[in-house]
C-alpha cells in the first residue's frame, strides 16, 4: 500500500471553528508542525474565501504562473497581484492564525468559519458561504465522482 510522503503537507477534512474579534481562528492540530507553523493567506480571486498555503505551495505558485500560456504582461500582473495580496501568518501557542482584517472582510468572515482541507492547501470560508457553495456545487462533485469511478 502506498504511503503519503512525510515532507509534503496534505490537508483533508472539514472543521467548523469560531473566529474571535481579533480575527484569530484555530487551525486543526494535525495540520500544524512543531511550535509554530507558517502559512500564507490569500483571498481567492473569484469565490469569496481565503486560500491558506504552506510555504512550499505558496512559492510554487510563481512557477505555475510562469509556465501558464498567458501573455508576459498577464503573468506580471498575476504575480504582482498574487504576492501583493498574500500575508504570512504563524500559528500561536493555541494553534491559531491571525487572519488579516482586510482578508476577513473580503471573505465575509464573522463569528463562525469553516476550515476545509483542499489537498496541498486549505481554505477558510464563512459558514454561510460554505453552506451555499456546497449546496450549489454538489452536482459537479457527483458528476466528477462518477467520471473517475468513485
N, CA, C and O of each residue as an XYZ file, in Angstrom:
600
protein
N       0.844     -1.174      0.000
C       0.000      0.000      0.000
C       0.887      1.234      0.000
O       1.797      1.325      0.824
N       0.649      2.201     -0.909
C       1.471      3.408     -0.960
C       1.276      4.246      0.306
O       0.190      4.290      0.884
N       2.347      4.899      0.711
C       2.261      5.785      1.878
C       2.381      7.223      1.419
O       2.915      7.511      0.348
N       1.870      8.130      2.259
C       1.956      9.543      1.935
C       3.370     10.035      2.202
O       3.985      9.635      3.190
N       3.900     10.904      1.331
C       5.212     11.491      1.606
C       5.154     12.300      2.895
O       4.199     13.045      3.112
N       6.158     12.166      3.747
C       6.156     12.820      5.047
C       6.462     14.311      4.970
O       6.055     15.059      5.859
N       7.163     14.766      3.939
C       7.577     16.162      3.890
C       6.627     17.056      3.097
O       6.854     18.263      3.013
N       5.578     16.497      2.519
C       4.632     17.284      1.734
C       3.350     17.448      2.550
O       2.666     16.462      2.823
N       3.014     18.679      2.941
C       1.776     18.869      3.694
C       0.561     18.482      2.861
O       0.503     18.741      1.658
N      -0.404     17.860      3.523
C      -1.644     17.475      2.852
C      -2.790     17.736      3.818
O      -2.751     17.306      4.971
N      -3.803     18.436      3.345
C      -4.894     18.875      4.206
C      -6.203     18.253      3.749
O      -6.588     18.375      2.586
N      -6.887     17.581      4.679
C      -8.187     16.983      4.381
C      -9.103     17.153      5.580
O      -8.645     17.320      6.711
N     -10.394     17.110      5.322
C     -11.384     17.252      6.380
C     -12.052     18.607      6.349
O     -11.592     19.531      5.677
N     -13.141     18.714      7.084
C     -13.902     19.951      7.216
C     -14.099     20.214      8.702
O     -14.533     19.336      9.446
N     -13.775     21.430      9.126
C     -13.806     21.775     10.542
C     -14.533     23.096     10.745
O     -14.195     24.102     10.121
N     -15.529     23.087     11.616
C     -16.197     24.332     11.982
C     -15.452     24.933     13.158
O     -15.128     24.244     14.125
N     -15.186     26.225     13.061
C     -14.428     26.928     14.094
C     -15.068     28.283     14.357
O     -15.817     28.814     13.537
N     -14.751     28.816     15.515
C     -15.106     30.198     15.824
C     -13.937     31.072     15.390
O     -12.784     30.643     15.411
N     -14.246     32.292     14.999
C     -13.204     33.275     14.743
C     -13.476     34.415     15.719
O     -14.594     34.923     15.798
N     -12.452     34.809     16.456
C     -12.679     35.797     17.508
C     -12.651     37.226     16.961
O     -12.451     37.443     15.766
N     -12.851     38.180     17.845
C     -12.925     39.590     17.449
C     -11.625     40.092     16.830
O     -11.636     41.058     16.067
N     -10.504     39.445     17.154
C      -9.204     39.832     16.580
C      -8.917     39.079     15.285
O      -7.827     39.197     14.725
N      -9.882     38.313     14.812
C      -9.788     37.524     13.573
C      -8.805     36.361     13.690
O      -8.076     36.059     12.745
N      -8.790     35.716     14.848
C      -7.964     34.524     15.035
C      -8.837     33.291     14.921
O      -9.930     33.230     15.483
N      -8.333     32.299     14.177
C      -9.045     31.036     14.006
C      -8.072     29.890     14.230
O      -6.916     29.959     13.810
N      -8.538     28.840     14.891
C      -7.694     27.687     15.198
C      -7.573     26.764     13.993
O      -8.569     26.343     13.405
N      -6.344     26.466     13.648
C      -6.038     25.517     12.579
C      -6.115     24.115     13.191
O      -5.672     23.931     14.325
N      -6.654     23.130     12.488
C      -6.668     21.771     13.040
C      -5.257     21.345     13.476
O      -4.283     21.544     12.750
N      -5.172     20.766     14.658
C      -3.865     20.456     15.244
C      -3.035     19.515     14.372
O      -1.808     19.612     14.367
N      -3.674     18.616     13.642
C      -2.932     17.687     12.778
C      -2.225     18.407     11.636
O      -1.318     17.847     11.020
N      -2.628     19.637     11.349
C      -2.052     20.398     10.241
C      -0.889     21.275     10.685
O      -0.277     21.953      9.860
N      -0.580     21.271     11.963
C       0.470     22.134     12.496
C       1.711     21.306     12.781
O       1.638     20.233     13.379
N       2.850     21.823     12.343
C       4.129     21.157     12.592
C       4.885     21.951     13.650
O       5.121     23.147     13.480
N       5.259     21.301     14.726
C       6.085     21.964     15.735
C       5.367     23.051     16.498
O       4.141     23.051     16.609
N       6.154     23.989     17.027
C       5.603     25.018     17.910
C       4.944     26.168     17.155
O       4.141     26.897     17.738
N       5.253     26.345     15.908
C       4.643     27.418     15.124
C       4.772     27.106     13.654
O       5.879     26.957     13.138
N       3.660     27.008     12.987
C       3.676     26.713     11.556
C       3.394     27.993     10.779
O       2.538     28.793     11.155
N       4.131     28.166      9.694
C       3.938     29.327      8.826
C       3.010     28.976      7.679
O       3.063     27.878      7.123
N       2.154     29.936      7.336
C       1.249     29.806      6.210
C       1.146     31.160      5.528
O       1.504     32.189      6.100
N       0.653     31.143      4.301
C       0.338     32.367      3.574
C      -1.162     32.380      3.327
O      -1.736     31.386      2.881
N      -1.795     33.514      3.619
C      -3.235     33.676      3.463
C      -3.485     34.636      2.303
O      -2.949     35.744      2.267
N      -4.314     34.187      1.353
C      -4.590     34.971      0.155
C      -6.082     34.853     -0.163
O      -6.612     33.742     -0.173
N      -6.772     35.963     -0.422
C      -8.169     35.852     -0.861
C      -8.236     35.153     -2.225
O      -7.433     35.434     -3.116
N      -9.190     34.254     -2.374
C      -9.378     33.626     -3.678
C      -9.846     34.708     -4.648
O     -10.688     35.530     -4.284
N      -9.322     34.728     -5.871
C      -9.655     35.818     -6.793
C     -11.104     35.841     -7.274
O     -11.543     36.845     -7.835
N     -11.861     34.755     -7.068
C     -13.226     34.730     -7.591
C     -14.279     34.272     -6.596
O     -15.412     34.749     -6.662
N     -13.963     33.385     -5.693
C     -15.014     32.658     -4.977
C     -15.285     33.070     -3.534
O     -16.055     32.387     -2.859
N     -14.695     34.152     -3.026
C     -15.077     34.666     -1.721
C     -14.655     33.858     -0.520
O     -15.368     33.837      0.484
N     -13.528     33.199     -0.589
C     -12.965     32.502      0.565
C     -11.472     32.797      0.611
O     -10.934     33.448     -0.285
N     -10.808     32.320      1.652
C      -9.369     32.525      1.773
C      -8.626     31.228      1.484
O      -8.994     30.165      1.985
N      -7.587     31.323      0.678
C      -6.689     30.202      0.439
C      -5.570     30.312      1.468
O      -5.031     31.396      1.690
N      -5.223     29.197      2.093
C      -4.136     29.186      3.065
C      -3.137     28.135      2.602
O      -3.474     26.961      2.453
N      -1.904     28.577      2.377
C      -0.888     27.706      1.788
C       0.344     27.602      2.676
O       0.772     28.593      3.267
N       0.914     26.403      2.770
C       2.217     26.302      3.413
C       3.253     26.944      2.477
O       2.977     27.126      1.291
N       4.424     27.284      2.990
C       5.428     27.960      2.157
C       5.750     27.236      0.851
O       5.939     27.888     -0.176
N       5.816     25.905      0.866
C       6.163     25.155     -0.346
C       5.151     25.397     -1.459
O       5.529     25.630     -2.607
N       3.888     25.342     -1.124
C       2.827     25.552     -2.114
C       2.794     27.005     -2.566
O       2.635     27.294     -3.752
N       2.945     27.906     -1.621
C       2.929     29.331     -1.932
C       4.020     29.675     -2.940
O       3.757     30.345     -3.939
N       5.237     29.218     -2.682
C       6.362     29.557     -3.559
C       6.278     28.878     -4.921
O       6.866     29.370     -5.884
N       5.569     27.771     -5.021
C       5.441     27.109     -6.325
C       4.450     27.836     -7.240
O       4.409     27.575     -8.442
N       3.659     28.739     -6.675
C       2.648     29.442     -7.473
C       3.284     30.283     -8.570
O       2.775     30.318     -9.691
N       4.381     30.957     -8.272
C       5.036     31.771     -9.295
C       5.478     30.904    -10.468
O       5.337     31.309    -11.622
N       6.007     29.726    -10.191
C       6.425     28.825    -11.262
C       5.235     28.406    -12.124
O       5.348     28.320    -13.346
N       4.088     28.144    -11.477
C       2.897     27.751    -12.238
C       2.393     28.905    -13.095
O       1.946     28.692    -14.222
N       2.461     30.118    -12.573
C       2.060     31.277    -13.375
C       2.989     31.422    -14.574
O       2.528     31.629    -15.696
N       4.296     31.314    -14.340
C       5.266     31.470    -15.427
C       5.119     30.379    -16.482
O       5.387     30.620    -17.659
N       4.698     29.186    -16.078
C       4.540     28.079    -17.021
C       3.194     28.115    -17.752
O       2.970     27.335    -18.677
N       2.314     29.005    -17.344
C       0.994     29.071    -17.967
C       1.100     29.641    -19.381
O       2.145     30.158    -19.775
N       0.032     29.543    -20.121
C       0.020     30.007    -21.507
C      -0.411     31.446    -21.690
O      -0.679     31.866    -22.816
N      -0.484     32.209    -20.618
C      -0.915     33.606    -20.748
C       0.251     34.480    -21.210
O       1.403     34.046    -21.211
N      -0.062     35.709    -21.599
C       0.973     36.610    -22.111
C       1.924     37.052    -21.001
O       1.626     36.884    -19.819
N       3.059     37.613    -21.385
C       4.039     38.107    -20.417
C       3.427     39.179    -19.517
O       3.665     39.187    -18.309
N       2.647     40.072    -20.096
C       2.002     41.114    -19.297
C       1.021     40.502    -18.296
O       0.970     40.934    -17.144
N       0.248     39.510    -18.717
C      -0.695     38.843    -17.815
C       0.047     38.115    -16.692
O      -0.407     38.099    -15.548
N       1.174     37.523    -17.025
C       1.982     36.862    -15.990
C       2.461     37.868    -14.959
O       2.359     37.617    -13.759
N       2.983     39.008    -15.411
C       3.454     40.047    -14.480
C       2.322     40.529    -13.586
O       2.494     40.679    -12.377
N       1.169     40.768    -14.188
C       0.023     41.247    -13.414
C      -0.429     40.208    -12.379
O      -0.711     40.548    -11.230
N      -0.494     38.960    -12.794
C      -0.925     37.894    -11.883
C       0.061     37.719    -10.730
O      -0.349     37.590     -9.576
N       1.358     37.715    -11.038
C       2.371     37.579     -9.994
C       2.287     38.758     -9.024
O       2.305     38.573     -7.807
N       2.196     39.960     -9.570
C       2.128     41.156     -8.726
C       0.916     41.092     -7.798
O       1.035     41.323     -6.595
N      -0.228     40.783     -8.354
C      -1.458     40.772     -7.554
C      -1.441     39.658     -6.519
O      -1.804     39.878     -5.364
N      -1.023     38.472     -6.922
C      -0.995     37.330     -6.010
C      -0.096     37.623     -4.807
O      -0.514     37.460     -3.660
N       1.128     38.052     -5.071
C       2.067     38.279     -3.977
C       1.731     39.520     -3.157
O       2.028     39.564     -1.963
N       1.119     40.526     -3.770
C       0.762     41.725     -3.001
C      -0.407     41.457     -2.058
O      -0.540     42.141     -1.043
N      -1.246     40.491     -2.365
C      -2.386     40.179     -1.512
C      -2.079     39.102     -0.475
O      -2.905     38.833      0.397
N      -0.912     38.486     -0.558
C      -0.552     37.408      0.368
C      -0.004     37.979      1.668
O       0.763     38.942      1.665
N      -0.407     37.375      2.771
C       0.112     37.739      4.089
C       0.622     36.484      4.776
O      -0.074     35.471      4.843
N       1.842     36.562      5.282
C       2.412     35.447      6.025
C       1.867     35.472      7.443
O       1.847     36.520      8.089
N       1.422     34.313      7.928
C       0.920     34.174      9.285
C       1.601     32.972      9.934
O       2.032     32.042      9.252
N       1.689     33.008     11.242
C       2.299     31.919     12.004
C       1.337     31.517     13.109
O       0.743     32.374     13.764
N       1.184     30.223     13.316
C       0.299     29.776     14.391
C       0.871     30.198     15.741
O       2.085     30.203     15.946
N      -0.032     30.553     16.657
C       0.396     30.897     18.013
C       0.401     29.634     18.877
O       0.218     28.532     18.359
N       0.606     29.783     20.169
C       0.694     28.625     21.071
C      -0.608     27.827     21.131
O      -0.593     26.643     21.467
N      -1.735     28.468     20.809
C      -3.018     27.771     20.791
C      -3.357     27.215     19.402
O      -4.453     26.693     19.198
N      -2.434     27.324     18.457
C      -2.661     26.797     17.112
C      -3.540     27.683     16.255
O      -4.130     27.214     15.282
N      -3.636     28.964     16.605
C      -4.475     29.891     15.848
C      -3.625     30.706     14.884
O      -2.444     30.957     15.126
N      -4.252     31.111     13.788
C      -3.629     32.078     12.895
C      -4.429     33.369     12.979
O      -5.636     33.362     13.220
N      -3.735     34.460     12.777
C      -4.360     35.777     12.770
C      -4.653     36.139     11.326
O      -3.738     36.403     10.545
N      -5.925     36.152     10.975
C      -6.342     36.481      9.614
C      -6.326     38.006      9.476
O      -6.956     38.698     10.275
N      -5.621     38.538      8.484
C      -5.626     39.998      8.306
C      -7.060     40.530      8.189
O      -7.921     39.897      7.579
N      -7.295     41.687      8.778
C      -8.633     42.267      8.807
C      -9.215     42.438      7.404
O     -10.392     42.156      7.180
N      -8.394     42.898      6.465
C      -8.894     43.090      5.090
C      -9.316     41.763      4.466
O     -10.297     41.703      3.725
N      -8.577     40.707      4.766
C      -8.909     39.389      4.225
C     -10.190     38.847      4.862
O     -11.033     38.266      4.178
N     -10.331     39.042      6.179
C     -11.543     38.592      6.866
C     -12.763     39.291      6.277
O     -13.799     38.662      6.064
N     -12.640     40.586      6.015
C     -13.753     41.344      5.427
C     -14.043     40.858      4.010
O     -15.207     40.687      3.646
N     -13.010     40.633      3.207
C     -13.194     40.189      1.819
C     -13.908     38.841      1.749
O     -14.692     38.597      0.831
N     -13.635     37.965      2.719
C     -14.250     36.636      2.726
C     -15.547     36.595      3.528
O     -16.184     35.546      3.621
N     -15.943     37.726      4.106
C     -17.179     37.768      4.879
C     -17.125     36.960      6.151
O     -18.147     36.441      6.600
N     -15.930     36.843      6.750
C     -15.782     36.028      7.959
C     -16.396     36.752      9.146
O     -16.117     37.924      9.398
N     -17.235     36.026      9.862
C     -17.885     36.574     11.046
C     -17.557     35.664     12.232
O     -16.399     35.276     12.390
N     -18.518     35.318     13.052
C     -18.272     34.531     14.262
C     -17.934     33.064     13.976
O     -17.149     32.458     14.706
N     -18.518     32.494     12.927
C     -18.303     31.086     12.620
C     -17.688     30.935     11.232
O     -18.145     31.539     10.262
N     -16.639     30.114     11.163
C     -15.983     29.841      9.895
C     -15.895     28.337      9.689
O     -16.068     27.552     10.621
N     -15.627     27.961      8.464
C     -15.409     26.559      8.128
C     -14.026     26.476      7.492
O     -13.714     27.195      6.543
N     -13.210     25.584      8.037
C     -11.872     25.351      7.500
C     -11.924     24.030      6.738
O     -12.272     22.989      7.294
N     -11.572     24.093      5.461
C     -11.749     22.972      4.552
C     -10.402     22.538      3.991
O      -9.684     23.345      3.400
N     -10.059     21.269      4.172
C      -8.858     20.728      3.555
C      -9.040     20.666      2.056
O     -10.095     20.261      1.568
N      -8.008     21.070      1.317
C      -8.079     21.078     -0.148
C      -6.777     20.557     -0.738
O      -6.234     21.138     -1.678
N      -6.280     19.461     -0.181
C      -5.056     18.861     -0.709
C      -3.816     19.563     -0.205
O      -3.484     19.475      0.977
N      -3.125     20.264     -1.096
C      -1.854     20.914     -0.736
C      -2.041     22.279     -0.085
O      -1.066     22.958      0.235
N      -3.292     22.677      0.108
C      -3.604     23.914      0.821
C      -4.948     23.719      1.503
O      -5.618     22.707      1.298
N      -5.336     24.691      2.314
C      -6.676     24.630      2.882
C      -7.360     25.971      2.697
O      -6.740     26.955      2.295
N      -8.656     25.991      2.999
C      -9.473     27.166      2.742
C     -10.199     27.568      4.018
O     -10.532     26.730      4.855
N     -10.436     28.873      4.146
C     -11.255     29.377      5.240
C     -12.455     30.086      4.618
O     -12.306     31.032      3.846
N     -13.629     29.614      4.966
C     -14.893     30.115      4.431
C     -15.742     30.681      5.561
O     -15.634     30.237      6.703
N     -16.580     31.653      5.249
C     -17.644     31.995      6.190
C     -18.584     30.792      6.184
O     -18.730     30.119      5.164
N     -19.207     30.529      7.301
C     -20.096     29.366      7.383
C     -21.213     29.463      6.338
O     -21.553     28.471      5.694
N     -21.774     30.651      6.176
C     -22.874     30.827      5.231
C     -22.426     30.587      3.794
O     -23.107     29.889      3.043
N     -21.293     31.157      3.408
C     -20.810     30.968      2.023
C     -20.456     29.512      1.755
O     -20.697     28.998      0.663
N     -19.883     28.850      2.756
C     -19.522     27.451      2.568
C     -20.771     26.607      2.353
O     -20.806     25.782      1.440
N     -21.793     26.797      3.174
C     -23.032     26.038      3.018
C     -23.648     26.283      1.645
O     -24.129     25.350      1.002
N     -23.635     27.526      1.200
C     -24.173     27.868     -0.113
C     -23.359     27.213     -1.226
O     -23.927     26.689     -2.184
N     -22.033     27.240     -1.105
C     -21.165     26.642     -2.121
C     -21.370     25.132     -2.204
O     -21.455     24.578     -3.300
N     -21.451     24.468     -1.063
C     -21.664     23.019     -1.058
C     -22.990     22.695     -1.737
O     -23.067     21.792     -2.570
N     -24.021     23.432     -1.376
C     -25.335     23.201     -1.962
C     -25.328     23.430     -3.474
O     -25.877     22.630     -4.231
N     -24.708     24.517     -3.906
C     -24.700     24.867     -5.329
C     -23.840     23.932     -6.169
O     -24.099     23.768     -7.361
N     -22.827     23.319     -5.574
C     -21.855     22.554     -6.366
C     -21.850     21.055     -6.112
O     -20.945     20.358     -6.571
N     -22.826     20.553     -5.400
C     -22.899     19.105     -5.159
C     -23.008     18.330     -6.467
O     -22.399     17.270     -6.609
N     -23.766     18.838     -7.409
C     -23.923     18.159     -8.699
C     -22.603     18.020     -9.444
O     -22.351     16.994    -10.076
N     -21.766     19.039     -9.374
C     -20.448     18.981    -10.024
C     -19.620     17.862     -9.404
O     -19.022     17.053    -10.114
N     -19.590     17.826     -8.077
C     -18.819     16.782     -7.396
C     -19.349     15.398     -7.773
O     -18.564     14.486     -8.035
N     -20.651     15.239     -7.803
C     -21.233     13.942     -8.141
C     -20.863     13.518     -9.561
O     -20.533     12.355     -9.794
N     -20.917     14.462    -10.518
C     -20.554     14.131    -11.904
C     -19.083     13.722    -12.005
O     -18.756     12.735    -12.664
N     -18.208     14.469    -11.360
C     -16.787     14.139    -11.398
C     -16.535     12.788    -10.722
O     -15.742     11.987    -11.215
N     -17.203     12.535     -9.602
C     -17.033     11.254     -8.903
C     -17.407     10.080     -9.807
O     -16.708      9.068     -9.838
N     -18.498     10.217    -10.532
C     -18.912      9.168    -11.468
C     -17.876      9.038    -12.580
O     -17.498      7.925    -12.947
N     -17.417     10.158    -13.115
C     -16.449     10.150    -14.210
C     -15.151      9.439    -13.848
O     -14.564      8.755    -14.686
N     -14.701      9.596    -12.607
C     -13.422      8.979    -12.209
C     -13.614      7.635    -11.505
O     -12.639      7.007    -11.093
N     -14.858      7.194    -11.365
C     -15.122      5.878    -10.816
C     -15.093      5.785     -9.296
O     -14.745      4.737     -8.751
N     -15.448      6.846     -8.614
C     -15.533      6.766     -7.145
C     -16.734      5.963     -6.722
O     -16.970      5.788     -5.527
